[in-house]
């Protein structure tokens, strides 16, 4: 499983934006669609809120057709 370390430079980032900023998807809109499809977990729980606030210390897991990607958010 590929792992991406994402350095957070603010209090939080919207989930769909995080997916875009890390290159998992090409646009924030594609991030919203991916979340809506049920392919995204935050800290081990299914997340369907497209703009959920992701903070440092959280782990986002994404299952795409290509791979399962884990994003570790840190300060």
PDB file of N, CA, C and O in Angstrom, chain B, residues numbered from 101:
ATOM      1  N   UNK B 101       0.846  -1.172   0.000  1.00  0.00           N
ATOM      2  CA  UNK B 101       0.000   0.000   0.000  1.00  0.00           C
ATOM      3  C   UNK B 101       0.895   1.240   0.000  1.00  0.00           C
ATOM      4  O   UNK B 101       1.674   1.432   0.934  1.00  0.00           O
ATOM      5  N   UNK B 102       0.799   2.077  -1.023  1.00  0.00           N
ATOM      6  CA  UNK B 102       1.571   3.328  -1.018  1.00  0.00           C
ATOM      7  C   UNK B 102       1.121   4.233   0.125  1.00  0.00           C
ATOM      8  O   UNK B 102      -0.066   4.307   0.443  1.00  0.00           O
ATOM      9  N   UNK B 103       2.086   4.920   0.738  1.00  0.00           N
ATOM     10  CA  UNK B 103       1.783   5.856   1.812  1.00  0.00           C
ATOM     11  C   UNK B 103       2.270   7.239   1.416  1.00  0.00           C
ATOM     12  O   UNK B 103       3.381   7.396   0.910  1.00  0.00           O
ATOM     13  N   UNK B 104       1.428   8.241   1.650  1.00  0.00           N
ATOM     14  CA  UNK B 104       1.768   9.635   1.374  1.00  0.00           C
ATOM     15  C   UNK B 104       1.771  10.369   2.701  1.00  0.00           C
ATOM     16  O   UNK B 104       0.793  10.308   3.446  1.00  0.00           O
ATOM     17  N   UNK B 105       2.862  11.067   3.007  1.00  0.00           N
ATOM     18  CA  UNK B 105       2.905  11.934   4.176  1.00  0.00           C
ATOM     19  C   UNK B 105       2.548  13.335   3.710  1.00  0.00           C
ATOM     20  O   UNK B 105       3.184  13.876   2.806  1.00  0.00           O
ATOM     21  N   UNK B 106       1.528  13.922   4.331  1.00  0.00           N
ATOM     22  CA  UNK B 106       1.064  15.253   3.955  1.00  0.00           C
ATOM     23  C   UNK B 106       1.287  16.195   5.121  1.00  0.00           C
ATOM     24  O   UNK B 106       0.762  15.978   6.213  1.00  0.00           O
ATOM     25  N   UNK B 107       2.067  17.242   4.891  1.00  0.00           N
ATOM     26  CA  UNK B 107       2.336  18.219   5.936  1.00  0.00           C
ATOM     27  C   UNK B 107       1.267  19.303   5.910  1.00  0.00           C
ATOM     28  O   UNK B 107       1.106  20.009   4.915  1.00  0.00           O
ATOM     29  N   UNK B 108       0.549  19.423   7.002  1.00  0.00           N
ATOM     30  CA  UNK B 108      -0.551  20.377   7.120  1.00  0.00           C
ATOM     31  C   UNK B 108       0.002  21.720   7.575  1.00  0.00           C
ATOM     32  O   UNK B 108       0.710  21.792   8.579  1.00  0.00           O
ATOM     33  N   UNK B 109      -0.317  22.786   6.842  1.00  0.00           N
ATOM     34  CA  UNK B 109       0.196  24.116   7.186  1.00  0.00           C
ATOM     35  C   UNK B 109      -0.896  25.026   7.754  1.00  0.00           C
ATOM     36  O   UNK B 109      -0.728  26.244   7.809  1.00  0.00           O
ATOM     37  N   UNK B 110      -2.001  24.437   8.172  1.00  0.00           N
ATOM     38  CA  UNK B 110      -3.123  25.176   8.766  1.00  0.00           C
ATOM     39  C   UNK B 110      -3.840  24.260   9.749  1.00  0.00           C
ATOM     40  O   UNK B 110      -3.394  23.139   9.991  1.00  0.00           O
ATOM     41  N   UNK B 111      -4.935  24.727  10.310  1.00  0.00           N
ATOM     42  CA  UNK B 111      -5.673  23.960  11.314  1.00  0.00           C
ATOM     43  C   UNK B 111      -6.278  22.676  10.739  1.00  0.00           C
ATOM     44  O   UNK B 111      -6.255  21.632  11.390  1.00  0.00           O
ATOM     45  N   UNK B 112      -6.812  22.754   9.532  1.00  0.00           N
ATOM     46  CA  UNK B 112      -7.444  21.587   8.901  1.00  0.00           C
ATOM     47  C   UNK B 112      -7.477  21.775   7.381  1.00  0.00           C
ATOM     48  O   UNK B 112      -7.210  22.860   6.864  1.00  0.00           O
ATOM     49  N   UNK B 113      -7.808  20.698   6.695  1.00  0.00           N
ATOM     50  CA  UNK B 113      -7.992  20.731   5.243  1.00  0.00           C
ATOM     51  C   UNK B 113      -9.239  19.912   4.928  1.00  0.00           C
ATOM     52  O   UNK B 113      -9.483  18.879   5.552  1.00  0.00           O
ATOM     53  N   UNK B 114     -10.025  20.374   3.963  1.00  0.00           N
ATOM     54  CA  UNK B 114     -11.211  19.618   3.547  1.00  0.00           C
ATOM     55  C   UNK B 114     -10.766  18.316   2.877  1.00  0.00           C
ATOM     56  O   UNK B 114      -9.774  18.286   2.150  1.00  0.00           O
ATOM     57  N   UNK B 115     -11.507  17.255   3.130  1.00  0.00           N
ATOM     58  CA  UNK B 115     -11.143  15.935   2.619  1.00  0.00           C
ATOM     59  C   UNK B 115     -10.976  15.939   1.107  1.00  0.00           C
ATOM     60  O   UNK B 115      -9.981  15.422   0.599  1.00  0.00           O
ATOM     61  N   UNK B 116     -11.924  16.510   0.382  1.00  0.00           N
ATOM     62  CA  UNK B 116     -11.810  16.512  -1.082  1.00  0.00           C
ATOM     63  C   UNK B 116     -10.571  17.282  -1.544  1.00  0.00           C
ATOM     64  O   UNK B 116      -9.939  16.905  -2.532  1.00  0.00           O
ATOM     65  N   UNK B 117     -10.222  18.358  -0.837  1.00  0.00           N
ATOM     66  CA  UNK B 117      -9.017  19.124  -1.177  1.00  0.00           C
ATOM     67  C   UNK B 117      -7.754  18.326  -0.873  1.00  0.00           C
ATOM     68  O   UNK B 117      -6.787  18.382  -1.632  1.00  0.00           O
ATOM     69  N   UNK B 118      -7.759  17.584   0.235  1.00  0.00           N
ATOM     70  CA  UNK B 118      -6.612  16.746   0.581  1.00  0.00           C
ATOM     71  C   UNK B 118      -6.346  15.722  -0.516  1.00  0.00           C
ATOM     72  O   UNK B 118      -5.200  15.498  -0.905  1.00  0.00           O
ATOM     73  N   UNK B 119      -7.405  15.107  -1.007  1.00  0.00           N
ATOM     74  CA  UNK B 119      -7.246  14.120  -2.077  1.00  0.00           C
ATOM     75  C   UNK B 119      -6.638  14.753  -3.325  1.00  0.00           C
ATOM     76  O   UNK B 119      -5.844  14.123  -4.023  1.00  0.00           O
ATOM     77  N   UNK B 120      -7.013  15.991  -3.601  1.00  0.00           N
ATOM     78  CA  UNK B 120      -6.459  16.716  -4.753  1.00  0.00           C
ATOM     79  C   UNK B 120      -5.012  17.119  -4.486  1.00  0.00           C
ATOM     80  O   UNK B 120      -4.147  16.896  -5.333  1.00  0.00           O
ATOM     81  N   UNK B 121      -4.734  17.708  -3.323  1.00  0.00           N
ATOM     82  CA  UNK B 121      -3.394  18.189  -3.003  1.00  0.00           C
ATOM     83  C   UNK B 121      -2.356  17.065  -2.970  1.00  0.00           C
ATOM     84  O   UNK B 121      -1.185  17.302  -3.269  1.00  0.00           O
ATOM     85  N   UNK B 122      -2.760  15.875  -2.618  1.00  0.00           N
ATOM     86  CA  UNK B 122      -1.830  14.745  -2.563  1.00  0.00           C
ATOM     87  C   UNK B 122      -1.699  14.022  -3.900  1.00  0.00           C
ATOM     88  O   UNK B 122      -0.879  13.114  -4.032  1.00  0.00           O
ATOM     89  N   UNK B 123      -2.496  14.415  -4.888  1.00  0.00           N
ATOM     90  CA  UNK B 123      -2.398  13.805  -6.211  1.00  0.00           C
ATOM     91  C   UNK B 123      -3.164  12.510  -6.367  1.00  0.00           C
ATOM     92  O   UNK B 123      -3.015  11.819  -7.375  1.00  0.00           O
ATOM     93  N   UNK B 124      -3.992  12.165  -5.374  1.00  0.00           N
ATOM     94  CA  UNK B 124      -4.808  10.953  -5.492  1.00  0.00           C
ATOM     95  C   UNK B 124      -5.826  11.130  -6.611  1.00  0.00           C
ATOM     96  O   UNK B 124      -6.131  10.185  -7.338  1.00  0.00           O
ATOM     97  N   UNK B 125      -6.351  12.350  -6.743  1.00  0.00           N
ATOM     98  CA  UNK B 125      -7.267  12.701  -7.836  1.00  0.00           C
ATOM     99  C   UNK B 125      -6.757  13.976  -8.486  1.00  0.00           C
ATOM    100  O   UNK B 125      -5.931  14.686  -7.913  1.00  0.00           O
ATOM    101  N   UNK B 126      -7.250  14.265  -9.681  1.00  0.00           N
ATOM    102  CA  UNK B 126      -6.775  15.437 -10.427  1.00  0.00           C
ATOM    103  C   UNK B 126      -7.455  16.738 -10.017  1.00  0.00           C
ATOM    104  O   UNK B 126      -6.865  17.807 -10.172  1.00  0.00           O
ATOM    105  N   UNK B 127      -8.677  16.678  -9.499  1.00  0.00           N
ATOM    106  CA  UNK B 127      -9.413  17.886  -9.122  1.00  0.00           C
ATOM    107  C   UNK B 127     -10.172  17.659  -7.816  1.00  0.00           C
ATOM    108  O   UNK B 127     -10.393  16.523  -7.398  1.00  0.00           O
ATOM    109  N   UNK B 128     -10.566  18.768  -7.181  1.00  0.00           N
ATOM    110  CA  UNK B 128     -11.388  18.666  -5.985  1.00  0.00           C
ATOM    111  C   UNK B 128     -12.734  18.028  -6.277  1.00  0.00           C
ATOM    112  O   UNK B 128     -13.279  17.313  -5.436  1.00  0.00           O
ATOM    113  N   UNK B 129     -13.270  18.280  -7.455  1.00  0.00           N
ATOM    114  CA  UNK B 129     -14.544  17.671  -7.858  1.00  0.00           C
ATOM    115  C   UNK B 129     -14.431  16.160  -7.956  1.00  0.00           C
ATOM    116  O   UNK B 129     -15.353  15.434  -7.585  1.00  0.00           O
ATOM    117  N   UNK B 130     -13.292  15.688  -8.460  1.00  0.00           N
ATOM    118  CA  UNK B 130     -13.070  14.243  -8.520  1.00  0.00           C
ATOM    119  C   UNK B 130     -12.928  13.681  -7.105  1.00  0.00           C
ATOM    120  O   UNK B 130     -13.322  12.545  -6.842  1.00  0.00           O
ATOM    121  N   UNK B 131     -12.366  14.474  -6.201  1.00  0.00           N
ATOM    122  CA  UNK B 131     -12.264  14.071  -4.806  1.00  0.00           C
ATOM    123  C   UNK B 131     -13.639  13.902  -4.182  1.00  0.00           C
ATOM    124  O   UNK B 131     -13.881  12.945  -3.446  1.00  0.00           O
ATOM    125  N   UNK B 132     -14.539  14.831  -4.477  1.00  0.00           N
ATOM    126  CA  UNK B 132     -15.910  14.744  -3.967  1.00  0.00           C
ATOM    127  C   UNK B 132     -16.591  13.469  -4.465  1.00  0.00           C
ATOM    128  O   UNK B 132     -17.272  12.779  -3.707  1.00  0.00           O
ATOM    129  N   UNK B 133     -16.399  13.169  -5.744  1.00  0.00           N
ATOM    130  CA  UNK B 133     -17.013  11.971  -6.322  1.00  0.00           C
ATOM    131  C   UNK B 133     -16.438  10.700  -5.688  1.00  0.00           C
ATOM    132  O   UNK B 133     -17.170   9.742  -5.440  1.00  0.00           O
ATOM    133  N   UNK B 134     -15.140  10.694  -5.429  1.00  0.00           N
ATOM    134  CA  UNK B 134     -14.505   9.534  -4.823  1.00  0.00           C
ATOM    135  C   UNK B 134     -15.037   9.305  -3.407  1.00  0.00           C
ATOM    136  O   UNK B 134     -15.307   8.169  -3.018  1.00  0.00           O
ATOM    137  N   UNK B 135     -15.185  10.377  -2.647  1.00  0.00           N
ATOM    138  CA  UNK B 135     -15.736  10.267  -1.292  1.00  0.00           C
ATOM    139  C   UNK B 135     -17.168   9.755  -1.358  1.00  0.00           C
ATOM    140  O   UNK B 135     -17.543   8.863  -0.597  1.00  0.00           O
ATOM    141  N   UNK B 136     -17.970  10.311  -2.261  1.00  0.00           N
ATOM    142  CA  UNK B 136     -19.378   9.908  -2.400  1.00  0.00           C
ATOM    143  C   UNK B 136     -19.509   8.436  -2.791  1.00  0.00           C
ATOM    144  O   UNK B 136     -20.520   7.803  -2.488  1.00  0.00           O
ATOM    145  N   UNK B 137     -18.500   7.891  -3.459  1.00  0.00           N
ATOM    146  CA  UNK B 137     -18.561   6.495  -3.903  1.00  0.00           C
ATOM    147  C   UNK B 137     -18.349   5.508  -2.759  1.00  0.00           C
ATOM    148  O   UNK B 137     -18.568   4.309  -2.926  1.00  0.00           O
ATOM    149  N   UNK B 138     -17.926   6.003  -1.602  1.00  0.00           N
ATOM    150  CA  UNK B 138     -17.692   5.119  -0.464  1.00  0.00           C
ATOM    151  C   UNK B 138     -16.313   4.507  -0.432  1.00  0.00           C
ATOM    152  O   UNK B 138     -16.097   3.507   0.253  1.00  0.00           O
ATOM    153  N   UNK B 139     -15.368   5.089  -1.161  1.00  0.00           N
ATOM    154  CA  UNK B 139     -14.023   4.524  -1.253  1.00  0.00           C
ATOM    155  C   UNK B 139     -13.034   5.145  -0.278  1.00  0.00           C
ATOM    156  O   UNK B 139     -11.839   4.861  -0.353  1.00  0.00           O
ATOM    157  N   UNK B 140     -13.515   6.000   0.648  1.00  0.00           N
ATOM    158  CA  UNK B 140     -12.603   6.731   1.532  1.00  0.00           C
ATOM    159  C   UNK B 140     -12.925   6.441   3.001  1.00  0.00           C
ATOM    160  O   UNK B 140     -14.082   6.484   3.419  1.00  0.00           O
ATOM    161  N   UNK B 141     -11.886   6.147   3.763  1.00  0.00           N
ATOM    162  CA  UNK B 141     -12.007   5.956   5.215  1.00  0.00           C
ATOM    163  C   UNK B 141     -11.119   6.984   5.914  1.00  0.00           C
ATOM    164  O   UNK B 141     -10.037   7.312   5.428  1.00  0.00           O
ATOM    165  N   UNK B 142     -11.580   7.485   7.050  1.00  0.00           N
ATOM    166  CA  UNK B 142     -10.776   8.359   7.888  1.00  0.00           C
ATOM    167  C   UNK B 142     -10.664   7.695   9.250  1.00  0.00           C
ATOM    168  O   UNK B 142     -11.672   7.415   9.899  1.00  0.00           O
ATOM    169  N   UNK B 143      -9.450   7.448   9.674  1.00  0.00           N
ATOM    170  CA  UNK B 143      -9.183   6.764  10.936  1.00  0.00           C
ATOM    171  C   UNK B 143      -9.959   5.454  11.054  1.00  0.00           C
ATOM    172  O   UNK B 143     -10.471   5.120  12.122  1.00  0.00           O
ATOM    173  N   UNK B 144     -10.042   4.717   9.947  1.00  0.00           N
ATOM    174  CA  UNK B 144     -10.661   3.397   9.940  1.00  0.00           C
ATOM    175  C   UNK B 144     -12.165   3.360   9.784  1.00  0.00           C
ATOM    176  O   UNK B 144     -12.754   2.279   9.783  1.00  0.00           O
ATOM    177  N   UNK B 145     -12.807   4.519   9.653  1.00  0.00           N
ATOM    178  CA  UNK B 145     -14.268   4.576   9.502  1.00  0.00           C
ATOM    179  C   UNK B 145     -14.638   5.178   8.141  1.00  0.00           C
ATOM    180  O   UNK B 145     -14.003   6.126   7.680  1.00  0.00           O
ATOM    181  N   UNK B 146     -15.653   4.626   7.518  1.00  0.00           N
ATOM    182  CA  UNK B 146     -16.138   5.146   6.244  1.00  0.00           C
ATOM    183  C   UNK B 146     -16.493   6.619   6.394  1.00  0.00           C
ATOM    184  O   UNK B 146     -17.166   7.004   7.349  1.00  0.00           O
ATOM    185  N   UNK B 147     -16.044   7.436   5.459  1.00  0.00           N
ATOM    186  CA  UNK B 147     -16.336   8.875   5.490  1.00  0.00           C
ATOM    187  C   UNK B 147     -17.058   9.274   4.217  1.00  0.00           C
ATOM    188  O   UNK B 147     -16.526   9.108   3.120  1.00  0.00           O
ATOM    189  N   UNK B 148     -18.263   9.799   4.357  1.00  0.00           N
ATOM    190  CA  UNK B 148     -19.062  10.228   3.203  1.00  0.00           C
ATOM    191  C   UNK B 148     -19.217  11.738   3.127  1.00  0.00           C
ATOM    192  O   UNK B 148     -19.831  12.244   2.188  1.00  0.00           O
ATOM    193  N   UNK B 149     -18.673  12.470   4.098  1.00  0.00           N
ATOM    194  CA  UNK B 149     -18.731  13.932   4.064  1.00  0.00           C
ATOM    195  C   UNK B 149     -17.586  14.428   3.191  1.00  0.00           C
ATOM    196  O   UNK B 149     -16.415  14.286   3.546  1.00  0.00           O
ATOM    197  N   UNK B 150     -17.927  15.001   2.064  1.00  0.00           N
ATOM    198  CA  UNK B 150     -16.924  15.397   1.078  1.00  0.00           C
ATOM    199  C   UNK B 150     -15.958  16.450   1.599  1.00  0.00           C
ATOM    200  O   UNK B 150     -14.783  16.457   1.232  1.00  0.00           O
ATOM    201  N   UNK B 151     -16.453  17.341   2.458  1.00  0.00           N
ATOM    202  CA  UNK B 151     -15.604  18.414   2.972  1.00  0.00           C
ATOM    203  C   UNK B 151     -15.296  18.226   4.458  1.00  0.00           C
ATOM    204  O   UNK B 151     -15.104  19.202   5.183  1.00  0.00           O
ATOM    205  N   UNK B 152     -15.251  16.977   4.908  1.00  0.00           N
ATOM    206  CA  UNK B 152     -14.903  16.699   6.304  1.00  0.00           C
ATOM    207  C   UNK B 152     -13.562  17.360   6.619  1.00  0.00           C
ATOM    208  O   UNK B 152     -12.648  17.346   5.794  1.00  0.00           O
ATOM    209  N   UNK B 153     -13.449  17.935   7.809  1.00  0.00           N
ATOM    210  CA  UNK B 153     -12.225  18.609   8.217  1.00  0.00           C
ATOM    211  C   UNK B 153     -11.207  17.563   8.681  1.00  0.00           C
ATOM    212  O   UNK B 153     -11.434  16.839   9.651  1.00  0.00           O
ATOM    213  N   UNK B 154     -10.102  17.503   7.977  1.00  0.00           N
ATOM    214  CA  UNK B 154      -9.038  16.562   8.308  1.00  0.00           C
ATOM    215  C   UNK B 154      -7.932  17.336   9.014  1.00  0.00           C
ATOM    216  O   UNK B 154      -7.444  18.348   8.511  1.00  0.00           O
ATOM    217  N   UNK B 155      -7.547  16.841  10.188  1.00  0.00           N
ATOM    218  CA  UNK B 155      -6.555  17.511  11.016  1.00  0.00           C
ATOM    219  C   UNK B 155      -5.301  16.645  11.162  1.00  0.00           C
ATOM    220  O   UNK B 155      -5.308  15.456  10.844  1.00  0.00           O
ATOM    221  N   UNK B 156      -4.235  17.266  11.647  1.00  0.00           N
ATOM    222  CA  UNK B 156      -2.975  16.549  11.873  1.00  0.00           C
ATOM    223  C   UNK B 156      -3.225  15.346  12.773  1.00  0.00           C
ATOM    224  O   UNK B 156      -3.994  15.425  13.731  1.00  0.00           O
ATOM    225  N   UNK B 157      -2.574  14.243  12.461  1.00  0.00           N
ATOM    226  CA  UNK B 157      -2.702  13.012  13.233  1.00  0.00           C
ATOM    227  C   UNK B 157      -3.713  12.040  12.661  1.00  0.00           C
ATOM    228  O   UNK B 157      -3.766  10.886  13.088  1.00  0.00           O
ATOM    229  N   UNK B 158      -4.511  12.477  11.710  1.00  0.00           N
ATOM    230  CA  UNK B 158      -5.497  11.576  11.119  1.00  0.00           C
ATOM    231  C   UNK B 158      -4.898  10.810   9.944  1.00  0.00           C
ATOM    232  O   UNK B 158      -3.941  11.254   9.309  1.00  0.00           O
ATOM    233  N   UNK B 159      -5.488   9.647   9.672  1.00  0.00           N
ATOM    234  CA  UNK B 159      -5.053   8.809   8.559  1.00  0.00           C
ATOM    235  C   UNK B 159      -6.238   8.608   7.624  1.00  0.00           C
ATOM    236  O   UNK B 159      -7.317   8.191   8.045  1.00  0.00           O
ATOM    237  N   UNK B 160      -6.018   8.910   6.359  1.00  0.00           N
ATOM    238  CA  UNK B 160      -7.047   8.761   5.332  1.00  0.00           C
ATOM    239  C   UNK B 160      -6.636   7.602   4.437  1.00  0.00           C
ATOM    240  O   UNK B 160      -5.508   7.558   3.946  1.00  0.00           O
ATOM    241  N   UNK B 161      -7.548   6.668   4.227  1.00  0.00           N
ATOM    242  CA  UNK B 161      -7.277   5.495   3.383  1.00  0.00           C
ATOM    243  C   UNK B 161      -8.226   5.548   2.197  1.00  0.00           C
ATOM    244  O   UNK B 161      -9.437   5.693   2.367  1.00  0.00           O
ATOM    245  N   UNK B 162      -7.675   5.430   1.003  1.00  0.00           N
ATOM    246  CA  UNK B 162      -8.451   5.544  -0.230  1.00  0.00           C
ATOM    247  C   UNK B 162      -8.255   4.298  -1.064  1.00  0.00           C
ATOM    248  O   UNK B 162      -7.123   3.878  -1.304  1.00  0.00           O
ATOM    249  N   UNK B 163      -9.347   3.704  -1.505  1.00  0.00           N
ATOM    250  CA  UNK B 163      -9.268   2.549  -2.388  1.00  0.00           C
ATOM    251  C   UNK B 163      -9.708   2.985  -3.777  1.00  0.00           C
ATOM    252  O   UNK B 163     -10.873   3.312  -4.003  1.00  0.00           O
ATOM    253  N   UNK B 164      -8.753   2.984  -4.703  1.00  0.00           N
ATOM    254  CA  UNK B 164      -9.049   3.336  -6.091  1.00  0.00           C
ATOM    255  C   UNK B 164      -8.892   2.085  -6.950  1.00  0.00           C
ATOM    256  O   UNK B 164      -8.515   1.025  -6.451  1.00  0.00           O
ATOM    257  N   UNK B 165      -9.180   2.212  -8.229  1.00  0.00           N
ATOM    258  CA  UNK B 165      -9.017   1.078  -9.138  1.00  0.00           C
ATOM    259  C   UNK B 165      -7.539   0.697  -9.261  1.00  0.00           C
ATOM    260  O   UNK B 165      -7.214  -0.462  -9.519  1.00  0.00           O
ATOM    261  N   UNK B 166      -6.644   1.673  -9.075  1.00  0.00           N
ATOM    262  CA  UNK B 166      -5.218   1.434  -9.248  1.00  0.00           C
ATOM    263  C   UNK B 166      -4.562   0.869  -7.988  1.00  0.00           C
ATOM    264  O   UNK B 166      -3.720  -0.026  -8.072  1.00  0.00           O
ATOM    265  N   UNK B 167      -4.945   1.387  -6.829  1.00  0.00           N
ATOM    266  CA  UNK B 167      -4.246   0.994  -5.596  1.00  0.00           C
ATOM    267  C   UNK B 167      -5.019   1.447  -4.367  1.00  0.00           C
ATOM    268  O   UNK B 167      -5.979   2.212  -4.454  1.00  0.00           O
ATOM    269  N   UNK B 168      -4.576   0.956  -3.237  1.00  0.00           N
ATOM    270  CA  UNK B 168      -5.048   1.480  -1.954  1.00  0.00           C
ATOM    271  C   UNK B 168      -3.964   2.431  -1.469  1.00  0.00           C
ATOM    272  O   UNK B 168      -2.796   2.057  -1.369  1.00  0.00           O
ATOM    273  N   UNK B 169      -4.357   3.652  -1.173  1.00  0.00           N
ATOM    274  CA  UNK B 169      -3.411   4.688  -0.774  1.00  0.00           C
ATOM    275  C   UNK B 169      -3.718   5.121   0.649  1.00  0.00           C
ATOM    276  O   UNK B 169      -4.879   5.319   1.007  1.00  0.00           O
ATOM    277  N   UNK B 170      -2.685   5.267   1.456  1.00  0.00           N
ATOM    278  CA  UNK B 170      -2.845   5.762   2.818  1.00  0.00           C
ATOM    279  C   UNK B 170      -2.183   7.129   2.896  1.00  0.00           C
ATOM    280  O   UNK B 170      -1.030   7.294   2.499  1.00  0.00           O
ATOM    281  N   UNK B 171      -2.921   8.110   3.410  1.00  0.00           N
ATOM    282  CA  UNK B 171      -2.394   9.473   3.562  1.00  0.00           C
ATOM    283  C   UNK B 171      -2.291   9.744   5.060  1.00  0.00           C
ATOM    284  O   UNK B 171      -3.290   9.704   5.777  1.00  0.00           O
ATOM    285  N   UNK B 172      -1.087  10.016   5.520  1.00  0.00           N
ATOM    286  CA  UNK B 172      -0.852  10.358   6.916  1.00  0.00           C
ATOM    287  C   UNK B 172      -0.681  11.871   7.016  1.00  0.00           C
ATOM    288  O   UNK B 172       0.227  12.435   6.405  1.00  0.00           O
ATOM    289  N   UNK B 173      -1.541  12.524   7.778  1.00  0.00           N
ATOM    290  CA  UNK B 173      -1.518  13.971   7.902  1.00  0.00           C
ATOM    291  C   UNK B 173      -0.730  14.332   9.158  1.00  0.00           C
ATOM    292  O   UNK B 173      -0.994  13.807  10.240  1.00  0.00           O
ATOM    293  N   UNK B 174       0.225  15.218   9.006  1.00  0.00           N
ATOM    294  CA  UNK B 174       1.054  15.609  10.151  1.00  0.00           C
ATOM    295  C   UNK B 174       1.245  17.115  10.151  1.00  0.00           C
ATOM    296  O   UNK B 174       0.954  17.797   9.168  1.00  0.00           O
ATOM    297  N   UNK B 175       1.750  17.631  11.299  1.00  0.00           N
ATOM    298  CA  UNK B 175       2.051  19.068  11.411  1.00  0.00           C
ATOM    299  C   UNK B 175       3.293  19.397  10.631  1.00  0.00           C
ATOM    300  O   UNK B 175       3.713  20.554  10.599  1.00  0.00           O
TER     301      UNK B 175
END
